[in-house]
Amino acid sequence: MTARKKTRPILTGLMVLGLVAASGYLTVELRKQEDRGVTEVRNVGILNGRKGDAGQAKETAGAKWSRLESPARSVLRGSDGQVQAVFTDGSRTATLTGPARTFAEPTSTASKVSTTDWVRLMPKPWAKGAEKKAWFKDWYKEFAGSKEDDLFAFAFQYVTGAPQRKDGQGVPYAGDANFGPLNSAGSAGNDLRLEQSDFYDYLGTPYPFRDGVVGKPEAMRARSLDCSGFIRMVLGFRARYPLMSSDKSGDGLPRTANGMARSKLGADILPLTGVTAQDRPTAIDQLQPGDLVFFKLDARTAQRLDHVGMVLGHDTQGHLIFVSSREEVNGPTIGDVGGVSRLDGNGYYAKTLRSAKRL
């Protein structure tokens, strides 16, 4: 695998970074063992987020806070006892209850996820008692009940058929994304497309990281996001979570799936114990929308985890679904091509799940 090139302004010449595969090579044998199914759902479509809607749900006088463990978290319930929000210690992502919406990808799957969960990034990691802090009160007042785009809205702005969006300078920052350019040495189901397409490749503009490294886009990777590049686009470029220039330089979200999984960021919801089939976690009921899930898809990547996705929620048939960028669909998907996007059962991805983290 070739390394990507980035420039460091304070040094002369080019600095070669050994970016290792983030989405991994997909094996055929596991797919042959996968239990397939057809999901029947209602056709209700996707809602577009927007800011400033009237009737936002706010913390009422009768709301109550409580503490839960495994993982340690604070839960806000309304006067009716219903959960309004969940905040996990050490995590900047928060799950808020808001207007109902449905996510669907009819070109790749019959599954649809109808949810009232909205996952947003807080300005600081949560800690016990943070509900009393001024920063949190200001943040919650702004986003409780809001329809402004959240992490899920960002994610679905890159699936097949997503319309292009441009910033004030005319640079497209969202729209149907590829996984990567075709691999001349690959084949269907076996390294068909090249990895290493990061968010700045999609944008087609250089990106200055905080450690002084500048990410330089490659023209052949325009409009492309590999699996970790997709997560970095959603969480980093769009939601403004800090980004590392590689797995080792700077502070923030690492470049690869393996780097993300093994970092000290956030809260380990399903701790990584190993990469073999015997190390598959079983407590997936602890997962919540917005969690990052990590997979071991190919033995050729040795001890490295090689795929990452984001938990979306349960579909209308009760299956726990995630979204990620994959070579078979050629981009971000919750689809069935190359393996259904389920974390429960014994499908391809369910069997290769190894850990999960809440950022």
C-alpha positions as CSV (number, residue, x, y, z in Angstrom):
1,M,0.0,0.0,0.0
2,T,1.4,3.4,-0.9
3,A,1.6,6.2,1.6
4,R,-0.1,9.6,1.1
5,K,2.0,12.8,0.9
6,K,1.5,15.8,3.1
7,T,3.6,18.9,3.6
8,R,5.0,20.5,6.8
9,P,5.6,24.2,6.2
10,I,8.4,24.4,8.8
11,L,10.4,21.6,7.0
12,T,11.8,21.4,3.5
13,G,10.6,18.8,1.1
14,L,7.8,16.3,1.4
15,M,7.0,14.3,4.5
16,V,5.7,10.7,3.7
17,L,3.1,9.5,6.1
18,G,2.5,5.7,6.3
19,L,-1.3,5.8,6.3
20,V,-2.5,2.3,6.8
21,A,-5.8,0.9,5.5
22,A,-8.8,2.1,7.5
23,S,-11.5,0.1,5.9
24,G,-9.7,-3.1,5.3
25,Y,-10.0,-5.8,2.7
26,L,-13.3,-7.6,2.5
27,T,-13.3,-11.4,2.5
28,V,-15.7,-13.5,0.5
29,E,-16.0,-16.5,2.7
30,L,-17.6,-14.7,5.6
31,R,-20.3,-13.3,3.3
32,K,-21.2,-16.8,2.1
33,Q,-22.0,-17.7,5.7
34,E,-24.2,-14.6,6.3
35,D,-27.9,-15.0,7.1
36,R,-29.7,-12.7,4.7
37,G,-33.2,-11.3,5.2
38,V,-35.7,-8.9,3.7
39,T,-37.1,-6.0,5.8
40,E,-40.6,-4.6,5.3
41,V,-40.9,-1.0,6.3
42,R,-43.0,2.1,5.7
43,N,-41.9,4.6,3.2
44,V,-41.6,7.8,5.2
45,G,-38.4,9.4,3.9
46,I,-35.6,11.5,5.5
47,L,-36.1,14.9,7.2
48,N,-33.7,17.7,6.5
49,G,-32.3,19.5,9.6
50,R,-32.6,23.2,10.1
51,K,-32.0,25.5,13.0
52,G,-34.3,27.7,15.0
53,D,-37.6,25.7,14.9
54,A,-40.3,26.8,17.3
55,G,-41.5,24.4,20.0
56,Q,-38.1,23.2,21.1
57,A,-38.0,20.7,24.0
58,K,-36.3,22.4,26.9
59,E,-35.4,21.3,30.4
60,T,-38.6,21.8,32.4
61,A,-39.1,22.4,36.1
62,G,-40.1,18.8,36.6
63,A,-37.0,17.4,34.8
64,K,-34.8,15.1,36.9
65,W,-31.2,14.1,36.6
66,S,-29.9,10.6,37.5
67,R,-26.6,8.7,37.3
68,L,-26.1,5.3,35.7
69,E,-23.0,3.1,35.4
70,S,-21.4,0.8,32.8
71,P,-20.6,3.3,31.3
72,A,-20.8,6.1,33.9
73,R,-23.3,8.6,32.5
74,S,-25.9,11.2,33.4
75,V,-29.5,10.9,32.2
76,L,-32.0,13.7,32.0
77,R,-35.7,12.7,32.2
78,G,-38.7,15.0,31.7
79,S,-41.5,15.4,34.2
80,D,-43.2,12.5,32.4
81,G,-40.3,10.2,33.1
82,Q,-39.2,10.0,29.4
83,V,-35.5,10.3,28.6
84,Q,-34.6,13.7,27.2
85,A,-30.8,13.3,27.0
86,V,-27.9,11.0,27.8
87,F,-24.4,12.3,28.6
88,T,-21.5,9.8,29.1
89,D,-18.4,10.6,31.2
90,G,-15.4,11.4,29.1
91,S,-17.5,11.8,25.9
92,R,-18.3,14.9,23.9
93,T,-21.1,13.3,21.9
94,A,-24.5,13.6,23.5
95,T,-27.8,11.9,22.6
96,L,-30.8,14.2,22.7
97,T,-34.4,13.3,22.2
98,G,-35.9,15.4,19.5
99,P,-38.4,15.4,16.5
100,A,-38.9,12.0,14.9
101,R,-37.2,11.4,11.5
102,T,-36.4,8.4,9.3
103,F,-33.2,7.5,7.5
104,A,-33.4,5.3,4.4
105,E,-31.2,4.3,1.5
106,P,-33.6,2.6,-1.0
107,T,-30.9,2.0,-3.6
108,S,-29.0,-0.4,-1.3
109,T,-31.4,-1.7,1.4
110,A,-35.0,-2.0,2.5
111,S,-34.0,-1.2,6.1
112,K,-35.1,2.1,7.5
113,V,-34.3,3.6,10.9
114,S,-37.0,5.7,12.4
115,T,-35.7,7.6,15.5
116,T,-36.1,10.5,17.8
117,D,-32.4,10.4,18.7
118,W,-30.2,13.3,17.7
119,V,-26.5,13.0,18.3
120,R,-24.6,16.2,18.8
121,L,-21.1,17.3,19.8
122,M,-20.6,19.2,23.0
123,P,-17.9,21.8,23.4
124,K,-16.3,19.8,26.3
125,P,-16.2,16.2,27.5
126,W,-18.9,15.3,30.0
127,A,-18.2,14.8,33.7
128,K,-20.4,14.2,36.7
129,G,-22.0,17.5,37.7
130,A,-21.5,19.2,34.3
131,E,-25.2,20.0,34.2
132,K,-24.5,22.8,36.7
133,K,-21.9,24.4,34.5
134,A,-22.6,27.5,32.5
135,W,-21.1,26.1,29.3
136,F,-23.5,23.2,29.4
137,K,-26.6,25.2,30.2
138,D,-25.9,27.5,27.2
139,W,-25.2,24.6,24.9
140,Y,-28.3,22.7,25.9
141,K,-30.5,25.7,25.6
142,E,-29.4,26.1,22.0
143,F,-29.7,22.4,20.9
144,A,-32.5,20.8,23.0
145,G,-35.3,20.1,20.5
146,S,-33.4,21.8,17.6
147,K,-33.6,20.5,14.1
148,E,-30.2,21.9,13.1
149,D,-28.1,19.2,11.4
150,D,-26.6,16.7,13.8
151,L,-24.1,13.9,13.2
152,F,-26.7,11.7,11.5
153,A,-27.8,14.4,9.2
154,F,-24.1,15.0,8.2
155,A,-23.6,11.3,7.6
156,F,-26.5,11.0,5.2
157,Q,-25.4,13.9,3.2
158,Y,-22.8,11.6,1.6
159,V,-24.9,8.5,0.7
160,T,-25.9,7.6,-2.8
161,G,-27.9,10.3,-4.4
162,A,-27.3,12.9,-1.7
163,P,-27.5,16.4,-3.3
164,Q,-24.4,18.5,-3.6
165,R,-23.9,21.4,-1.1
166,K,-21.4,24.2,-1.5
167,D,-19.9,26.7,0.9
168,G,-19.8,30.4,0.4
169,Q,-16.7,30.0,-1.8
170,G,-18.4,27.5,-4.0
171,V,-16.5,24.5,-2.7
172,P,-18.7,21.4,-2.5
173,Y,-18.6,20.1,1.1
174,A,-21.4,17.5,0.9
175,G,-23.0,15.3,-1.7
176,D,-22.8,11.7,-3.0
177,A,-19.4,10.4,-2.0
178,N,-17.2,7.6,-3.5
179,F,-15.2,5.2,-1.4
180,G,-12.1,5.7,-3.5
181,P,-10.7,5.3,-7.0
182,L,-10.7,1.9,-8.8
183,N,-7.8,-0.3,-8.0
184,S,-6.2,-1.7,-11.2
185,A,-5.0,-4.7,-9.2
186,G,-8.3,-5.4,-7.4
187,S,-11.5,-7.2,-8.2
188,A,-15.1,-7.2,-7.0
189,G,-15.2,-8.1,-3.3
190,N,-11.4,-8.0,-3.1
191,D,-9.7,-4.6,-2.9
192,L,-11.8,-3.3,-5.8
193,R,-11.2,0.3,-4.7
194,L,-8.2,2.1,-3.2
195,E,-8.3,3.2,0.4
196,Q,-6.7,6.3,2.0
197,S,-9.2,8.9,0.8
198,D,-9.5,11.4,3.6
199,F,-11.9,14.2,4.1
200,Y,-9.6,16.8,2.4
201,D,-9.5,14.5,-0.7
202,Y,-13.3,14.8,-0.9
203,L,-13.1,18.5,-0.5
204,G,-10.3,18.9,-3.0
205,T,-8.6,21.6,-0.9
206,P,-5.4,21.4,1.3
207,Y,-6.2,21.2,5.0
208,P,-3.8,22.6,7.7
209,F,-3.7,20.4,10.8
210,R,-2.9,21.8,14.1
211,D,0.5,20.1,14.3
212,G,1.7,22.0,11.2
213,V,1.2,19.2,8.7
214,V,-0.9,20.1,5.6
215,G,-3.1,17.4,4.1
216,K,-2.7,17.6,0.3
217,P,-5.7,16.2,-1.7
218,E,-5.1,13.9,-4.7
219,A,-7.1,14.7,-7.8
220,M,-7.9,11.0,-8.4
221,R,-9.5,10.9,-4.9
222,A,-11.9,13.8,-5.4
223,R,-15.4,13.3,-3.9
224,S,-14.0,10.1,-2.1
225,L,-14.1,9.0,1.6
226,D,-12.8,5.7,2.9
227,C,-14.3,4.4,6.1
228,S,-12.2,6.5,8.5
229,G,-12.2,9.4,6.2
230,F,-16.0,9.4,6.3
231,I,-16.0,9.4,10.1
232,R,-13.4,12.2,10.1
233,M,-15.6,14.2,7.7
234,V,-18.7,13.8,9.8
235,L,-17.1,14.2,13.3
236,G,-14.2,16.3,12.4
237,F,-14.7,18.6,9.4
238,R,-18.4,19.0,9.9
239,A,-18.9,18.8,13.7
240,R,-15.5,20.2,14.5
241,Y,-14.0,17.4,16.6
242,P,-10.2,17.9,16.7
243,L,-8.4,15.9,14.0
244,M,-4.9,14.4,14.0
245,S,-2.9,14.5,10.8
246,S,-2.0,10.8,11.2
247,D,-2.3,8.1,13.9
248,K,0.7,9.5,15.7
249,S,1.0,13.2,15.1
250,G,-1.1,15.9,16.9
251,D,-4.1,15.5,19.2
252,G,-7.6,14.6,18.3
253,L,-9.2,11.9,16.1
254,P,-6.6,9.6,14.5
255,R,-6.5,8.9,10.8
256,T,-7.3,5.2,10.7
257,A,-9.9,2.8,12.2
258,N,-7.2,1.1,14.2
259,G,-5.9,4.4,15.5
260,M,-9.3,5.5,16.5
261,A,-10.1,2.2,18.3
262,R,-6.9,2.1,20.3
263,S,-6.8,5.8,21.2
264,K,-7.6,7.1,24.7
265,L,-10.4,9.3,23.4
266,G,-13.9,9.2,24.8
267,A,-15.3,6.2,26.6
268,D,-14.7,2.6,25.7
269,I,-18.2,1.1,25.5
270,L,-17.1,-2.3,24.2
271,P,-13.4,-2.5,25.2
272,L,-11.0,-4.1,22.8
273,T,-9.8,-7.4,24.1
274,G,-8.3,-8.8,20.8
275,V,-8.9,-9.2,17.1
276,T,-9.8,-12.9,16.8
277,A,-13.3,-14.4,16.4
278,Q,-13.2,-15.3,20.1
279,D,-12.8,-11.6,21.0
280,R,-16.2,-10.6,19.5
281,P,-18.1,-8.5,22.2
282,T,-21.5,-9.7,23.2
283,A,-22.9,-6.7,25.2
284,I,-24.1,-4.8,22.2
285,D,-27.1,-3.7,24.2
286,Q,-24.8,-1.1,25.7
287,L,-24.4,0.7,22.4
288,Q,-26.3,3.8,21.7
289,P,-26.7,6.0,18.6
290,G,-23.5,7.9,17.6
291,D,-21.1,5.3,19.0
292,L,-18.2,4.3,16.8
293,V,-17.9,0.6,16.1
294,F,-14.7,-1.1,14.9
295,F,-14.3,-4.3,12.9
296,K,-11.6,-6.9,12.0
297,L,-12.4,-7.8,8.4
298,D,-9.2,-9.3,7.1
299,A,-6.4,-11.5,8.5
300,R,-3.9,-9.7,6.2
301,T,-4.0,-6.6,8.4
302,A,-2.6,-8.7,11.3
303,Q,-3.4,-7.1,14.7
304,R,-4.9,-4.0,13.2
305,L,-8.6,-3.2,13.2
306,D,-9.5,-2.3,9.6
307,H,-13.0,-0.8,9.5
308,V,-15.1,1.8,11.4
309,G,-18.7,2.8,11.3
310,M,-21.2,4.8,13.4
311,V,-24.2,3.3,15.2
312,L,-27.4,4.7,13.7
313,G,-30.0,2.9,15.8
314,H,-32.6,0.1,15.4
315,D,-34.4,-0.3,12.1
316,T,-38.1,-0.9,11.9
317,Q,-37.5,-4.6,12.2
318,G,-35.5,-4.3,15.4
319,H,-32.0,-4.8,14.0
320,L,-29.2,-2.6,15.2
321,I,-27.9,-0.7,12.2
322,F,-24.7,1.2,11.5
323,V,-23.5,3.5,8.7
324,S,-20.0,3.4,7.2
325,S,-18.2,3.9,3.9
326,R,-17.5,0.7,1.9
327,E,-16.0,-0.3,-1.4
328,E,-18.9,-2.5,-2.6
329,V,-21.4,0.3,-2.5
330,N,-18.7,2.8,-3.4
331,G,-19.3,5.1,-0.5
332,P,-21.2,5.7,2.8
333,T,-24.1,3.3,3.3
334,I,-26.4,1.4,5.6
335,G,-27.0,-1.1,2.8
336,D,-26.9,-4.8,2.3
337,V,-24.4,-5.0,-0.6
338,G,-21.3,-7.0,0.6
339,G,-23.0,-7.6,4.0
340,V,-26.0,-6.2,5.8
341,S,-25.3,-3.3,8.1
342,R,-26.4,-5.2,11.3
343,L,-24.5,-5.4,14.5
344,D,-26.9,-8.1,15.9
345,G,-27.1,-11.7,14.6
346,N,-24.4,-13.6,12.7
347,G,-24.0,-11.5,9.6
348,Y,-20.6,-10.5,8.1
349,Y,-20.2,-7.3,10.1
350,A,-21.8,-8.6,13.3
351,K,-19.3,-11.4,13.4
352,T,-16.3,-9.1,12.8
353,L,-17.2,-6.5,15.4
354,R,-14.4,-6.1,18.0
355,S,-14.9,-2.9,19.9
356,A,-16.9,0.3,20.3
357,K,-16.1,3.8,21.6
358,R,-18.3,6.9,22.5
359,L,-16.4,10.0,21.5
